[in-house]
């Protein structure tokens, strides 16, 4: 039977010990040091070949994040901010891609977008109270995927009973993240997510808006955005533990999308001057795309598990995701020496790889799978 209690990876980070509060740099360093001590490799030749063979027209087309822009009208910037923040807060469930397609015909990201649209069209207010009160059953209704199935007990064909199906853990995970977010917002006097975001991005003392500061605030506040794991159960208390890998996929998506969509509407808050310092938004797609493109070299055993569609361990997925973070930095560095891609950013590269993974034969690439997480 499927485990019905998804682990919400929401450990309280000692943010002040992480490069003096620079969580983005903590992610970069912990991933790089973890890869240096692992069997995974980043191919220097693979990085060079990737950039040399990159089609400029295709890159420019696919590096624009059109999937996050929805055909929806909003009454205010705050309403749109709540909508985008909801999608990115819940931008996980990749491990349930197969059963989601089986029951709904949609993948994980499309399921989350569908749920956000259901909230909006149905007139359900995206308030802290709504989030706090959300149940797994209500998630099933709003996001339109079943969490139970009928069966007949052996020898009792006249009786029909129900049992949880393989998507119930996903519904529980979504409810848990919404509940913890709602609880934080209410306990700190915020009526919704947008109010919180607008508060922590208020211009101060003429300082330019900073994505690093924004990420730091999000990590401090919301357990559903604390994306980390531990390797071999080791850690250190006073500095970055190379055995503690941080990835920040959901957090980075939220930060990047807020910059992308709202920087022109409110540049004093959202035109982050350090947006290029974000790390790769490493999920289930990016590591496998980079492996397929011969940038990441996986150990044979791990590669075989992925190709066979086997469930990975938490440590295996985080190591693969850490490799994507490191590889992303190396690709951008290499690209900036090529006049065709001298303006490449991590955000653009990530969006390109993610969207490329939905094109033609790339769709057939088997992606890494981990169900018991609400991080990607």
C-alpha positions, 0 to 999 in steps of 0.5 A: 500500500502506498505511504499516505503520509508524505514527508514535508521537507520543512526542517527549520534552517539556521538561516543566519549561519548560511553565508550570513543569511545568503540562502541562494549562495548556501544552495550553490555551495552545498550542491557543488561540494556534495557533487565533488564528493559524489560519483556524479560528474559534470562533463567539461566537454559536455558543457562546451558541446551543449553551448556550441550546438545550441540553436539560438532561435530555438533557445530564444523561443523556449527560454521565455516562460510562457506556461506560467502566463494564463488566459485570466483577467485579474482585478488587481495586481494583488489578485494576480500575485496570489494566483501566481504564488499559489501555482508556485507554492504547489509546483510539485507532484512530479513523482505522481506524473504517471498516475495523474496522466492515468486518471486525469490526462494531465501531468503534475504542473498542469494539474496544479495550474488547473487547480489554481484556475478552479479556485479563480473561476469558482470564486474561491478567495485565495485567503490564508483562512482558505489555505489553513482549512483545506483538506485532502478531500477538498484538494481532490475536488478542486484539482479534479483528481480521485483519491479513492478507488472502489474494490470488491472484497474477495468472496464478497462480490455483492459488496463494494468498498473504497480504499485510497488510491496512489494519488491520495498522498499527493492530495495530503501533501498539497493540503499540508503545504496549504495548511502550514502556509495559511497558519503562518500567514494568519499567525503573523496578521496576513490575510493572504499570500500577496499581503505577505509578499508585498510586505516583505518586498517594501522598498527600504532606505533606497536599497534596490530590490533583491531576490536573495533577500526575498528568498531568505524571507520566504525560507524563514517563513514557510516550511513548504519552501524549505527544500533540503535533504541530508546525505548519510545522516551527517550535519554540522551545526555552525556552518554549511554542511556539505552533507546537507543539500539544498535545492530551492526549486519551488522557492526559485520558481516563485521568485523568478516568476514574480520578477518576470511578471511583476517587475514592470508593474512595481519595479521598486519591489520586484525588479530584482537587480540580482536576479541572475544570481538564482540557482537552477530550479532543479526538479525531475526534468532538468537533471534527466535532460542534462544527462541525456544531453551529456552534460551530467554523467550519472553512475551506471546504477543510478542511470539504470534506476532512472531509465527503468522508471524506478522510485529513487531514494531521497538522497539519490534524487537530491544528488541528481538535482544538485548536479543540475544546479552545478551544471547550470552554473557551468553552462551559463559561464561557458555561454557568456564566452559565446557572443550568441548567448552572452546574455544567458541567465540561469532562469532562461536556461532552466525554462529552456531545458524544461520546455525542451523536455516537452518537445518531440522525442524529448518527451520520451526521456524517463525522468527521475521519480520520487513521490514522498516529497512536496518539493518538486 
